[in-house]
Amino acid sequence: MFEGVAGPEMVAAGCQRWADAEELAVMGVVEPLKHLPRLLRLRRLLISRWRESPPDVFVGIDAPDFNLGVEAALKASGIRTMHYVSPSIWAWRAGRVRKIRKAADCVICILPFEPALYEQHGIGAVFVGHPKADSLSPEIDVAAVRAGLGLPVDRRVIAILPGSRGSEVTRLAPIFAAAAANVAAREEGVHFVTPVAAPKLRPVIEASLQQHSVADRFTIVDGHSIEAMSAAEIVVLASGTAALESALLGKPTVAAYRVSPLTALIVKLFGLLKVNRFTLPNLLTGETLVPEFIQGDAQPDAIADEVVDLLRDPGRCAAIRDRFAKLRSELAMNSDARAADALISLIEQG
């Protein structure tokens, strides 16, 4: 029997839902504060529930700021705990490793360099590979995908993904729309496709396209982000999981990201960021294969310049695709089965 905080796929798989996973979809340093009272109430409810009716094991899936607190309380009560998807302690807020030691009996890692970091602190960790590398097929029938999305087959298609959260889209949609206008003015025969993660985000995107007079060059689709990237020659996106997805699909990619000015100031003042590369493909390969434009550097003209350079340099694109193919082979390890084995092992230890 499974129960907990679940999304639609977990519910379909038989998990009894106590709360919707969407409730945990908050990010940043300052942005989550307005959701704090609700999240604290939910955490107290879950801890009370599982202390009264202890599970064999609790698995916190990502959402570390929420789940590590649940794990720590349950572990202190004698319940086995696992955290699936290592928090990015290698990138920022490295001090969280002390909290992880108190919270998790085992950490499931999806990046190959992470277990060694935990070994230094006496924390059990297992690398299982990356689920996206298992699920995303490198064999793409581009013509068929374009037909399914209603895209022109005789154009050079660029996918524009400004993010899945309202704050991301609000900050990046105008920048990406201006960059698209720049590209369209310099390159004939380009067409753009943008997947909309949620209906409420469509007006923001459409307003940005109208503002920069490029709406007629865009096809907007509801969802289907993987298909949109698969249909494209080049992908421009908000830095995050989508950057790795794009790389695993073998797509030359340009990434940008902006957070609120206050969050950026806090990160800078306290030295919270520990890496000089931001996107996962660059971190995993040790190469800047994905041009990155963060905060003030995320400017339309700079982004457009990289896109145009990729469009005009097939040799560069081929080299990027080859390295991304190697990355995919390094991460595709049947992660679901390996994670299940680690979970069963933890239960048996109990």
N, C-alpha and C positions, 0 to 999 in steps of 0.2 A: 504493500500500500504506500502511495506517495501523497503528500499534502504539502501545501506551502504557498508562497507567492509565485504565481504562474501566469504565463502568457497563453495565447490560444493554442499553440502547438503542444505545450505541456498538458493543457486541459484535454486536448484531443488524444494525447497518449495515456490518459487515465489519472492525471494528477488532480486531487481535490483542491480547488482554489480557495484560499483564505483571503487573498488580496491579489489585485491585478499587478503584473510585473511593470506595467506602464507607470505605476505610482512611484517607482524608483528611478525613473528616467530624468534625473536632474544632474547637471554638471557645473563645474566651475568652483571658484572659491567663495564668491559673494552670492551668486545666483541661487544656490540651494537654501539660503537663509529664510526666505519667505515660505518655504515648504517645511521648515524644521519642526514646528509643532505637530503637524500631521504625521511626519515620518517618525517622530519620537513616540507618538501614541501607537502607531502601528507596531513599532519595535517592542514596546512594552507588552502589547497584546500577544504577539507571537512568542516572546520569551515566557510569559505566563502560561500560555497554552502548552508549550512543549516541556516546561518544568512539571506541569501537572500530568501530562501524558507523554513521557519521554520517548523519542524516536530512537531507533538503533544507531542512526547517524544523521547529523544535520549537514547539508551541503549548501554553502553560500555561493551563489553563482554571480560573479562579478560584483558590481555595486558595493565596493569595499567600505565606503563610509557608513553604509547601513548594515551590511552583513557582518562585518568584523565585530561590531558591538553585540549582535545576536550570538555569534559564535563564542565570544569571550564569556558571556553570561552562561551559555549552555555548557561549555567546556568546564567552567567552574562548578557546575552542577553534576559533573561526571558523565556528560554526554559526549560521544565522539563527534568531532567536527572536521569538515573538509572545506577548503575554499577553492572553487574552480575558477580559473583565470587569475593569475597572479596580478596583484596591483602593480602598477608601473613604478616600483621603488627605484628602478635603475634610471628613471627619467626625472622624477620629482618627488618631494616629500619622502626622502630615503628613511627618515626616522620612523616611518610607519612599520618598519620591520619588527620593532619591539612590540607593537600592538599585535602584529600577525603571530608572533611567537606565543603570546598569551591566548590567542583566539583559535588557531588552527592546528590540529594534529597533523594535517597533510595539506600541502598546496599543490594543486594541479596546474602545471605550467604549459602554455601553448607556444612559448618562444624558447629556442634551444639554449640560450645563455642564462636563463633564469635559475635553474636548480642550483648552479654553483654559488649564486648569491645567497641562497637560503642555507646551503651547507655551511657557509661561513658563520652563520648565526645559530646553528644547531636545529634547524627547522627541516622536517621531512618534506621533500618536494619531488615531483615526478613530471618529466617532460613527456607529453602524449602526442605532440604534433598539433597542427592547427586545423580545426574543423573546416574552415573555409577551403583549405588546400585539398581536402578530401571531397568536398561537395561541388566545387566549381570545375567544370570540364574545360580543359584547354582547347578542345576541338569545337570550334564555333562555325556554324553555317551563317555567315554574316548576312547574306542575301535573304535567307529565311527569317532571321531575326528582324531585319529591317522591314520586311513585308508585314510581319506580325505587329509591328509598332506603327505601320503606316508611314514609314520614312522613304524618301526617294532613294532609289537604288543607283542613280547615276551621279550622286553628289558625294563630296567628302564630308563625312559626318563627324561632328564633335559633340561629345556628351558633356553637359554642364550640370554638376550636382552641388548645389549650394548648402546642402545639409538636410538633416531630418528634424531639427529642433527649431522652434520659432526664433530664438535668439540668433542662431547660426544664419538662418535664411535672411533675417532682417539686416544683418551686417554684411553678408556676402552677396546676396542677390543683386544689389545695385552694382557692386564691383564687377561681378561676373558678366552682367549684362553690358556694361561699358567695355569690358575686355572683348566680348563677342562682337560688339559693333566695330571695334578696332580691327579685329581679325577679318570680319566680313568686308571691310573697306579695302583691305590689302590682298585678299585672296578670293578669287572668283570661284563660284560653285561650291561654297561651303554651306552646310546646313547644320543646325544645332538641335539636340534633343535634351529635354530636361524632365527627369522623373520627379513627381511631387510626392513626398512622403506621406502627407496628410492633407485632406481637403482644405483645411484652414490656411494652409501655406500657399495655395494657388493664387489668391489675390495679390499677395506680396510679390510673388514672382512675376505675375502678369503686369503689375504696375511698373516694375523695374524694366521689363522689356519694352513697354510702351514709352517709358521715359527716355530710353536710348534708341528708340525707333528701330528695333530689331525683331519685333514680335512676328513679322511675316517670315523671318528666317528660322523660327523655332517651331518644333513640335513638342507639346507638353503632354506627358502621359501620367496617369495616376499609378503610382508605385512602379514596379518593373525596373528597379534600378540596375539589377544585374543585366537584364536584357538591353537597357539603354547603353550601358558600358560595352556590352558585347557587340552592339551594332556600330560602335564608333571606331574611328582611327585614333583619335586622341581623346583623353578624358581630362576635364578640369573639375576639381572637386574640393570640398571642405576636408581638411586633413582629419583623418580618423580611420575607422575600420574600412571605409570605402576605398582608401588608398591601397590597402593590402588586397582587397577584392579586385581592384583594377589591375594590380600587378599580377595577381594569380591568373587573371584572364589574358595576360600578355599585352596589356595596353600601355603605351607611352602616356605618362600622366603628369599633370601639373597640379600642385596642391597649394592651398592658401588657408589661413585661419585667422580669426579675430575674436578676442574675448572683450568683455567690458573694460573700459579704461581703468577702473578701480581694481579689477582682478589682475590686470597686467601689471599695475603698480605694485600690488602686494607680492606677486611672483618675483618681480625684479628686486624689490627692497629686501626681501628675506632670502633671496638666492634659492628659491624652491626648485628651479629647473636645473637639471644636472647634465643635460645632453646638448650637443650642438647640431643635432639633426632631429627632425620632428616626426617624419612619416616612417611607418614601420618598414616599408621596402628599403629605405635608406639605412635605417638602423640595423636591419638584418643582413644587408649586403656590405655595409661599411663603405658604400659609394653613394654619391648624390645623383642617383638615377632619376629621382623625382624632384624637379625644381620646387623649392619651398619658399612661400611668401607669407610671413607671419606678422601679425599686428600692423605696424605702420608700413612695412614693406609690401603689404598686400595691396598693390596699386594696379589699376586696369591695364595701363600701358606695359608694365613689366610682365604681367601675366600673358598679355597678347603677344609680346615679343617671343616668349618661350614657345607658345603654341605655333606661331608662324615658323619659327626655326625648326620645330619638329615636323611640320607639314612639308618643309622644303628640304629636309635632310633624311632621306630613306635609310641611309647607312646608320645614322645614329639611332633611328627607330628600331632597326633590325638588331643592333647590339643590345638595346634595352630589352627587347622581347626575348632574346637568347638568355640574358641574365635572369629575367623573371621566370623563365621556364626552369632554370636550375634551382631557383629559390622555391618554386612550387614542389619540385622533387624532394627538397630538403625538409619540407614541412608536411607533406602528405604521408601520414603514418597510421591511418585508421584510428584517429584520435578518439572517436566515441567508444570503441571497444577497449582501448587502452585506459581511458578514464574509468570505464565500468570495472575493469580489472582492479584498478587502484582502489575504487570504492569498496569492492567486495573484500579486498585484502584488509582494508581498514576495519570493516565490520568484523571480520574473522579475528583480528587482533583483539577486538573488544570482548 
